[in-house]
Amino acid sequence: MVEKTEPQASFVRFELPPGGRVELNRIFHETVVVIAFVGSVWHSRQGGRDYLEVPGSVVLRDAGEVFDTRTLEVDPVHGSLCREIHLAPKQISDLLGEVGLSIDFGQAVLGNRLLYEQVVATHSAHETDGCALLRSSALASMVLSLAEATAGRVANLPGDRRHAIVVDYLRENYDRAVTLQELADVARANPFVLLRQFKRDYGVTPHEYLRVHRVNRAREFIRRGFRLAEVAALCGFADQSHLNRQFKRTVGVTPGKLIVSGA
């Protein structure tokens, strides 16, 4: 089992070998847990109901909710990979309080492929990506999607547009980690309002805007002869590898090829 803990949440990954079996009875978590997995089928019981958990579904467990779970099948060749995201109940209520939604844990298993992919992408971002804004934005968007999926309606997100302030802030602070909550505080807006309205107005999320601005600044530093490790630090990338990935994603070539070409 691998666990990564951050201020916002903790992210757990564990694998079951081919033929592996797990059975847990009358247990509960201290946190809200969101689960996505491949390669296995599970039977669970919580809230007085029985559930069949299959690959491609999202499983929800409320903090303090007693449950039983056991594997029914595990892929005989590849085994199973399970991803868990643990969140404090207060964090969820703080995020959702202003939009009039909550997560309905009476729907413990959600057969929603898009939501499943969002959970996996959020988990993967916190495992591998060095950008704090991407990680916090992905987590907030996932929480809102869970609430909307269980409520059966889209959140009403009114709010003033103060995106010019946000853009200026991103451009001034591109060299350090910036979180979604930080941007929301600057704009005096709900994080969900900020995410959706920013994308509506600019066509990209705040994270995507920050990524392109960082890469643009990185190109300037590279042309001035700075070493790539220095460029990564100056432009807010976690390390040179992070710079390489984001640079290639944005302009189609690695920084090294840019140096060779002299562009």
C-alpha positions in Angstrom: 0.0 0.0 0.0 1.2 3.5 -0.9 -0.2 6.6 0.9 0.4 10.3 0.2 -0.9 12.8 2.7 -1.4 16.4 1.9 -3.1 19.2 3.8 -6.3 18.8 1.8 -6.6 15.0 1.7 -4.8 11.7 1.7 -4.4 9.5 -1.3 -4.0 5.7 -1.0 -3.2 3.2 -3.6 -3.1 -0.6 -3.0 -2.9 -3.6 -5.2 -4.3 -7.1 -4.9 -2.4 -9.9 -6.6 -4.1 -12.3 -8.9 -6.3 -14.5 -6.8 -6.0 -12.2 -3.8 -8.9 -11.9 -1.4 -10.0 -9.3 1.2 -12.8 -9.4 3.7 -13.5 -6.6 6.2 -16.4 -6.6 8.7 -18.0 -4.0 10.9 -15.3 -1.3 10.3 -15.5 2.4 9.5 -13.2 5.3 8.5 -12.7 8.5 10.4 -12.8 10.4 7.0 -15.0 10.5 4.0 -13.6 8.0 1.4 -14.0 8.0 -2.3 -12.9 4.8 -4.1 -12.2 3.8 -7.7 -10.7 0.5 -8.8 -10.0 -1.9 -11.7 -9.6 -5.6 -11.9 -11.9 -6.7 -9.1 -15.6 -7.1 -8.1 -16.7 -6.5 -4.5 -19.8 -7.0 -2.3 -20.4 -4.5 0.4 -23.0 -3.6 2.9 -23.5 -0.2 4.5 -26.5 1.8 5.6 -28.6 -1.4 5.8 -28.2 -2.0 2.0 -26.2 -4.5 -0.1 -24.1 -3.2 -3.0 -22.2 -4.8 -5.9 -19.1 -2.8 -6.6 -17.8 -3.3 -10.2 -14.9 -1.7 -12.1 -15.7 1.7 -13.5 -18.0 2.6 -10.5 -17.3 5.1 -7.7 -17.8 4.0 -4.1 -18.6 6.5 -1.3 -18.2 5.8 2.4 -19.1 8.5 4.9 -17.0 9.2 7.9 -18.0 6.9 10.8 -20.3 4.8 8.7 -20.0 1.1 9.6 -19.6 -1.2 6.6 -18.6 -4.7 5.5 -16.8 -5.5 2.2 -15.3 -8.5 0.5 -13.9 -9.4 -2.8 -15.9 -11.6 -5.1 -13.5 -11.7 -8.1 -9.9 -10.5 -8.8 -8.4 -10.5 -12.2 -6.5 -13.8 -12.5 -3.7 -12.2 -14.7 -3.3 -8.6 -13.7 -4.8 -8.5 -10.2 -6.6 -5.4 -8.9 -5.6 -1.7 -8.4 -7.6 0.3 -5.9 -7.4 4.1 -5.4 -8.8 5.8 -2.3 -9.2 9.5 -1.6 -9.7 10.4 2.1 -11.2 13.8 3.0 -12.2 15.4 6.3 -16.0 16.0 6.5 -15.4 19.7 7.4 -13.4 20.2 4.3 -16.3 18.9 2.2 -18.9 21.0 4.0 -16.7 24.1 3.7 -16.4 23.6 -0.1 -20.0 22.9 -0.7 -21.6 25.1 1.9 -22.0 28.2 -0.4 -23.5 26.3 -3.3 -26.4 24.6 -1.5 -25.3 21.0 -2.2 -24.1 18.1 -0.1 -22.9 14.6 -1.0 -25.7 12.0 -0.5 -24.0 9.0 1.0 -27.3 7.0 0.6 -26.0 6.4 -2.9 -23.0 4.4 -2.0 -22.1 3.1 -5.5 -22.3 5.4 -8.5 -22.2 3.8 -11.9 -21.0 7.0 -13.7 -18.0 6.5 -16.0 -17.2 10.2 -16.3 -17.2 10.6 -12.6 -15.0 7.5 -12.2 -12.5 8.9 -14.7 -12.5 12.2 -12.7 -11.7 10.4 -9.5 -8.9 8.5 -11.1 -7.5 11.7 -12.7 -7.7 13.5 -9.3 -5.9 10.7 -7.6 -3.2 10.5 -10.3 -2.6 14.3 -10.2 -1.8 14.1 -6.5 0.5 11.2 -7.1 2.5 12.6 -9.9 1.9 16.3 -10.7 4.0 19.0 -9.1 1.5 21.8 -9.6 -0.4 22.7 -6.5 -3.1 24.6 -8.4 -3.8 21.6 -10.6 -4.1 19.3 -7.6 -6.3 21.6 -5.5 -8.5 22.4 -8.6 -8.9 18.7 -9.4 -9.9 17.9 -5.9 -12.5 20.7 -5.6 -14.0 19.9 -9.0 -14.3 16.2 -8.0 -16.1 17.1 -4.7 -18.6 19.3 -6.6 -19.1 16.5 -9.2 -19.9 14.0 -6.5 -22.4 16.4 -4.9 -24.1 17.1 -8.3 -24.2 13.4 -9.2 -25.8 12.3 -5.9 -28.2 15.3 -5.9 -29.2 14.8 -9.5 -28.8 18.5 -10.3 -26.2 21.0 -11.2 -25.1 23.5 -8.6 -26.2 27.1 -9.0 -23.0 29.1 -8.9 -23.8 32.8 -8.9 -21.0 35.3 -8.3 -19.2 38.4 -9.5 -16.6 38.0 -12.2 -13.2 39.2 -10.8 -11.0 37.3 -13.1 -8.7 40.1 -14.1 -7.5 40.2 -10.4 -6.9 36.4 -10.6 -5.0 36.7 -13.9 -2.8 39.5 -12.4 -2.2 37.4 -9.3 -1.2 34.3 -11.3 1.2 36.3 -13.5 2.8 37.9 -10.4 3.1 34.6 -8.5 4.0 32.1 -11.2 7.3 31.2 -9.5 5.7 29.5 -6.5 2.9 27.1 -5.5 -0.5 28.6 -5.8 -3.7 26.9 -4.7 -7.3 27.2 -5.8 -8.4 28.4 -2.3 -5.7 31.1 -2.5 -7.1 32.4 -5.8 -10.7 32.2 -4.4 -9.6 34.4 -1.5 -8.0 36.9 -3.9 -11.2 37.1 -5.9 -13.5 36.9 -2.9 -15.4 34.1 -4.7 -16.4 30.6 -4.1 -13.8 28.2 -5.5 -16.4 26.5 -7.7 -17.7 29.8 -9.0 -14.1 30.9 -9.8 -13.3 27.6 -11.7 -16.4 27.6 -13.9 -16.6 31.3 -14.6 -12.9 31.6 -15.3 -13.1 28.8 -17.8 -16.2 30.2 -19.4 -14.6 33.6 -19.9 -11.0 32.5 -20.8 -11.6 29.1 -22.3 -9.1 27.5 -19.9 -8.9 26.8 -16.2 -6.7 28.9 -13.8 -4.3 26.0 -13.7 -4.0 25.8 -17.5 -3.5 29.6 -17.7 -0.7 29.3 -15.1 0.9 26.4 -16.9 1.1 28.4 -20.2 2.4 31.5 -18.5 5.1 29.5 -16.7 6.2 27.9 -20.0 6.3 31.3 -21.7 8.5 32.6 -18.9 10.6 29.4 -19.1 11.3 30.1 -22.8 12.5 33.5 -22.0 14.9 32.2 -19.3 16.2 29.5 -21.6 16.9 32.0 -24.4 18.9 34.0 -21.9 21.1 31.0 -21.2 19.8 29.8 -17.8 20.4 26.2 -17.0 17.2 24.0 -17.0 17.4 23.3 -13.3 17.5 27.0 -12.7 14.6 27.7 -15.0 12.5 25.1 -13.3 13.0 26.8 -9.9 12.5 30.3 -11.3 9.2 29.4 -13.0 7.5 27.5 -10.2 8.0 23.9 -11.5 8.6 21.2 -8.9 11.8 20.1 -10.6 13.4 19.8 -14.1 11.4 16.7 -14.9 8.2 18.6 -14.2 9.4 21.5 -16.4 10.2 19.0 -19.2 6.7 17.4 -19.1 4.8 20.7 -19.0 7.0 22.4 -21.6 6.5 19.5 -24.1 2.8 19.4 -23.4 2.5 23.1 -24.2 4.9 23.8 -27.1 5.3 20.2 -28.5 9.1 19.9 -27.8 11.2 19.5 -24.8 13.4 22.4 -23.4 16.5 20.5 -24.5 15.3 20.4 -28.2 14.5 24.1 -28.0 18.1 24.8 -26.9 19.5 22.7 -29.7 17.3 24.4 -32.3 18.2 27.8 -31.0 14.5 28.9 -31.3 
